Amino acid sequence: MRVKDSIGAYGEQVAAEHLVRAGFVVVERNWRCDIGEIDIVAMDGGTVVVCEVKTRSGFGFGSGLEAVTAKKLARLHRLALRWLAEHAARGTPVRVDVVAVHRRPAGAPVILHVRGAQ
């Protein structure tokens, strides 16, 4: 596994654990279709949450939150609609969240969770 992939897998695990602690139910991880991938699909009450996870080991490339551009958010919204259609969940409320996981050399990672990212 490439270092980048292992850092991403670490961040997705940390993000999934964070969501569960926050009361979400993780439904699916790494869901793929022909237009892209959703890192985590979770339920927050009756709302489907499509969650993008960005993991950073440093800030040389900026914050994980800064990496989610308007173009990426637009794709996540299209992916959310596709997921709803393929899971017979049309009409279910949906939102896009971003979880940035910042690894630190020592101690617990810093987790930033933006609900309803725009």
N, C-alpha and C positions, 0 to 999 in steps of 0.2 A: 504494500500500500504506500502510495506517495505521501510525503509529509503533509502536503496541503490537504489531502483526503483524510488523513488521520486527525488533523486539527479540526476539520469540518465535522467529522463523526463525533469527536469529543464535544464540540459545541452543540451539536444537535442533541446529544444525550443530556448535557447540562440543561439545555432549554426545555426538553421534554420533562425532566424532573422538576424544573421551576414551574412549568405550567400545571403539573399535577399538584404540587404544593399550593398553587393559587386556586385550586378547585376545578380546573379544567379536566376533561376526560380526553386523553389522546386516542384518536380513532385510527390514524394511519400515519406512517412515516415514509418519506421518500416516494411519494406517489408520482408516477410518470405517465405522460401521454405524449402525443406527437408535437405539442407546442411547448413543452417544458416539464418542470418538476416542482412539486410542492414539498417543502422540507417536512412540515408537520401539519396534519389536519386534526383539529381538536374541537370539542364541544365546550362552549361556555354557556351553561344553561341550555336554552333552546337555540343558540346561535352557533353556526358552523364558523370556525376560525381557521383561516388559512394563514399559517405562520412561516415567515421567512426568517431563517437563522443566519446570522453573520458572526463569524468567530475571528478574533484578532489576538495575536500574541504580542503585538506592539502597536504603536500608532504611526508607524512610518507611512502607512497607506490610509491614514485617517481612522476615524471611528467606524465600527461596523454599521452604525446607523447611517452614516454618510454614504455608505456603499449602495444603499437602496435608492435608486434614482426614480424619477417619475416614469420613465420607460419600464423599469422593473416592476413598479407598482401596477402599471397598466397591464402587464403580462400576468401578474398575480391575480388581478381581478378576472381576467379571461380564464385563467386556470381554475379559479374558484367556481365560475359558472360551469365549466366543463365537468369539474368534480361533482357538483350538484346534479347535473344532468345524468352522469354515469352512475350515480348512486340513488337515483329516484328521489331526490331531495329538493326538486325545484320548488321555489316558493319559500324555502327555509331562509330565515335571515342569515346573512353572511357578512363577515368583515375580514380585513387583512391586518394582521399584527406583525410586528418585527421584533425579534429578540436578538440583541447584540450580546455576545459573550466575549468578555475581555479577559484573557488568561493573564495570570500574574506569576512571576517566578516563584513566589512563596505565598501560600494562603489560598483562600477560596477565590474563584473568579468573580469578576464584577459583572452583574447581569442587568441590562437595561431592556425593559419591555415597553414597547409603544403599542398601545391598543388603538385600533382604527387608524393605522398609518395613512397619511395622505401625501 
